[in-house]
């Protein structure tokens, strides 16, 4: 009885502040505002008309406390998504106040094909053979929505197998590929792969389960070379709204000081959690404070903290102090 009551209390507490996000791949009324913004700033990003002609909203999130709507938009070509070409946009009062660009340029000239010659089933079999996952049995197509499929587990996956036709950036080209995930039966690996839809060759494969044994010798490069989706999610290159903050940290995916060195990271704030950066509270020009400040209050002591960096008295937003891992 305690758990349902606790959940209900949490739900009541959160409702005044947050409207839960919607996940969909369809047009949204906010796309109009986004397109107007992109057309106005097309030259700033060297976009061609085709680059922003077909955009799909994949996620939309409204924060009632700030009145900001956070929208994630996937770039497509001829109705086919471009893998990881997802830009984040913040909208307020029917206008764009933040745009973090992850779209590609001149996509029409980079695509290699419009239709696959290899089936989604053959892509699944290719990945199964690559990792020797066993014999595929009773692989059945359960669902299809245009370019998105779902297959049964085939006796080799812990879950049903999602697969989608996408474009993948390879050097300066966009290759048509099948994007799929197979969850190992023992849950030791979740293989996320892009398989060439013309040749059935593996373009890339990532393990969505990151494991590390501290006792074994390895370098930080072993982790840094992993192309994990969550890293792309939190990064925000070419942002139109930045606060100028920089921090000397152990950046993701470095797990600890044993796995790598500190680096200066600039403008790392999340558009969802901190739409105006880490030093501004209202979006007006100029930082409101030069310190990194935690809840519930400024100062020190239990539950309260603040950080100052070099030049804090001069309104600097650079955090570069000696590390102490003791």
N, C-alpha and C positions, 0 to 999 in steps of 0.2 A: 504494500500500500504506500510505503514511503517513496518508492521510486516514481510512480505515476504522479504523486503530489509534487515531488521535486521538479519533475519535468514541466508540470503545469505552472508552477511558480516562475520557472526560468522563462517560459513562453510569455507569460504576462509581463515580466520585467522587460523583455526584449522588444515586444511589439511596438511600443511608442517610438522606438528609435530606428528600427530596421524593417524594411519590407523585403521578404526573402527573395533571392534571385530567381530569375526565370531562365531556363536553359532551352534553347530552341534554335533551329536552323531555318529561319523564315524572315520575311520582311518585317520591319518594325517602324513605327511612326518616327522614331528618332533617326532613322537612316536619312530622312530628308534633311535634317539639320546637319548631319555629318557630311552628306554630299555637298551641301551648300558651302560648308567650311573648306572641304577639300578642293572644290573647284576654285574657290577664292585664293587658296594658298597652293594651287597646283605647281606653280613655278618654284616655290620654296622647296619642294620635294622632288622636282623633276619628274612628276607624274605625266604619263600619257593618258589619253581619254580611256583606253581599255583598262588601265591599271586600277581605276576607281569606278568602272562602269557597273560591275556586279559585286556588291558587298552583301554578306550575310551576317546577321546578328546571331552570335552563338551563346551569349550570356548577357543579361541585363539586371542591374542591381540598383535599387533606390534606397538612399539613406535619408530617412525622414528628419534626422537630427540636423543635417546640413542642407537638405534640399537638393543634393547632387545626385544625378543619375549616372552610374558608371556602366558603360557599354563596351563589350568586346566584339570586334568586327573581324570576320575572316575574309580575306581577299580570294576571289575566285576567277576562273576563266572558263567561259562556255559552260557554266554551271558546275564546274569541278573545283573543289577547294584546293588552295595552295597550302601545303602542309606547313604549319607553324607561322604562316603569314597572318598573324592576329594582332591587330592594333587595339589599344585601349583608349577610350574616349570618355571624357567627363562632360556632362551637359547640365546647364542650369539656365532657367528662364529662356528656354527654347533656343539656346545658343551653346556652342562648344567653348569651354573654358580651358580644356586640356586635351592634348593629343600626343600620344606616344606611338611613334611610327615604327611598324614592323612590316610594312608592305614592300613589295619588290617593284622595281622599275622596268618599264618596257617589256611586260610579260608576253605580249603577243608575239614578239620576235624570238622568244626563248623556248616556247613549248615545242616538244618533239613529236606530238601526236594528239589526235582528238578522240581516239577510240582504242581500247585494249585489244590485243590479240591473244592474251593469256587470260584464263578464267580465274575468278576468286578461289575456286577449289584448288587449282594448280598452284596458286600462291601459298595457300595453307600447306599443301603437301611439300612444297619447297622448304618451308621453314621447319616442318616436322623432320624432314630428312637431314637438314643441316644440324639440328641439335639431337638427332637420334632419339626422338620422343616416343618411338614405337609405331605400331601399325594403326593407321586411321581406320576406324570402323563406324559404319552408319552415319557418315557425315551428311547432314540434311540441312538444306536452306530453310530457315524458320521464318525470316522476315526479309523484305526488301523495300526500301524507300529511295527510289532513284538510284544514286550511286552508293548507298549505304546498305550493307547486308548484315545478317546475323545467321550464323550456322550453329548447329548442335556441337557439343563438346568433342564429338568424334572419337571418344575414348582416350584422348590424349591431352585434354585440357580440363582444368578444374571447373571452368565456367564455359558458357556459350562463347563462341568466337566471333567478335565483331570485326568487320572488314569493310574498307571504304576505298573507292577510287579517288586518288588525289594526284596533284602535281608535287614533285619534290625538287628542291633546288640542288643541283649537282654542278659545281663550278659555276659557269655562267649560263647554264641551260636549266630548263624545267622539264623533268622526265615524268611521264605518266606512270603511276605506280599504284600497287595495292598496299594500303596501310592496315595492319592487323595486329592483334594481341593474342598470344596464347599463354594461358596461365598453367604452369607445370602442375601435374597431379599432386606432387608433394609440396606445392606452394613455395618451392625454393627459388623459382625464377618466374618473372612475368616478362615474356619476350615481346617487345614492341618493335615491329619491323616494317620496312618499306621494300616491297618486291617489285622489280621492273615489270610493268604490265605488258611489255612487248617481248622481253627476252627471258623472263622468269629468274633473272639474276637478283641476288640480294644487294640492294643499294646501301642500306644501313640497318643495324639492329641494336637495340638498347635493352638493358635489363632494368626494368622499373623498380626492382628490389635491389637496393644498395646495401651491401654487407661489407664489413671490414673486420679483420682479425689484427688486433694491435700488436700481437706478439710476432707476427710475420714481418720481415723486412720488405718495405715498399716505399715508394716516393709519392709526393703529392701529385705528380703528373699522372699517376695511375687513376686518380680520381678526377683530376681536371680535364682529362680527355673524354670522360663520359658525357655524352650529350643528353642530359636529363631534361625532360620536359619542364620540370618545376623551375629550373634555372631560367628558361626562356620566359616563364610566366612572370617572375618577379622582376626581370630586367626591363628597363625602359629607355632604350636608346633614342636619340634624336627627339627628346621631349621638347614641346613648345613652352611648357611651364616648368621652370627649374628654380631651386632656391639657392644654388651655389654652394651647398654644403659638401664638405669632403671629410672622410673619416679613414683613419689608419686601422684596418681591421684584418681578421682572417676571413677572406671572402669565401662564399659558397663556390665549389663544394668542399673546401678544406674543412675537415672534421674537427681538428684540434691543432694546437701548436706543434704536435708531433708529426703532422702531415704536411706542413707548409709554412710559408712566411707571411707576415702581414703585408698588405698592399693598400695604397690610397684608392678609395672608392668614392666617386663623385656622383651626387644626386641619386642616392639609392632609394629614396622614399617611394612607397607603394602608392599608386594613384587611388586605390580603394581605401586604404587605411589612413593615408595622409595626403589628400588631394592638393594641398597647398605646400607640401614639403614639411620638413621637420622644424622649421623656424618661423612659420607663419600660420596665423589662425584665421585670416579673413580673405586672402587672395589679393589684397591691396599691395601695391608696389612697396618693396622693402621688407626686411625681416622684422618681426615683432620682438624677437629676443635672440641673443647669440648663443644661448646655452642649450644643451640637450636636457629636457626636463621630463621627469616621470610623474605618473599619477600616484596618489591622489593629491599631492601638493609639492611645492618646491621646498628644498631643504634637505636635511639628512635625517636618518633614523629609520625605524621600521616602516616599510611601505612607502618611503619617500626618498627620492634621490634626484641629483642633478649632476651634469657633467660640464666641465669647462675645458676648452681647448686653448691652444696658443693664441694669444691676441684677443681673448674674450672681451677684455675691456674696450677694445677697438671695434667691437661689433663684428669680429671675424666669425665665420662659420666653418673653420677648419679644425678638426679634431685629430691632432697628431701628437700624442703624448707617449712617453716610454712605456712599453708593456711590462707587466709584472705577473708572471704565471704561478707565483708561489701560492 
